[in-house]
Amino acid sequence: MYRYISEQGLKTPAIINSLKIFVRDFKDVSSVSATKLNSEEIASALEIHSLQWHPTKDSNKIHKEFKFNSFKETFAFMGSISAVAEEMHHYPKWTQKENIVNVEISTNDCSGVSVKDILLAYTMDQLAMEITNTQIISVCDSPKVVDSQILNTWNQNFLKTEEVLQNLQKNTAQL
């Protein structure tokens, strides 16, 4: 198990601490310092939150393609993300065609990927899952974004990862 986590880039608690932000509301995100993450930190952050996003070759952006069952779902997703992005003051670059949305995220302030981008990617994944599990009748339908629910899960992911690392360190010390 230790080798698996090491191969995923979770080598030290210091990496986790460099990625950790605890926010109570999306409005708090704009006050978070935008520090550029290196490729190891990006990989660790994506792993901690089980995100299927991909860094660009230069690690200055992350990107993902979202496919929905209908244009209505696609539009509901974009509307929901627009509301969150506005609260965060952090905006994705995206293109949309029919039921597909291609998204690219980076932080201008640090000319690369920051924790803000990982949080926005996480939020987009959560909302995409919510939309595909909700019956969308009209393009104006969108699930209610519950900041606290998404952010609590975000914070719990860090705590679970820290717990796994602590257990590994104990087990390694006992060997």
Disulfide bonds with the S-S distance in Angstrom:
none
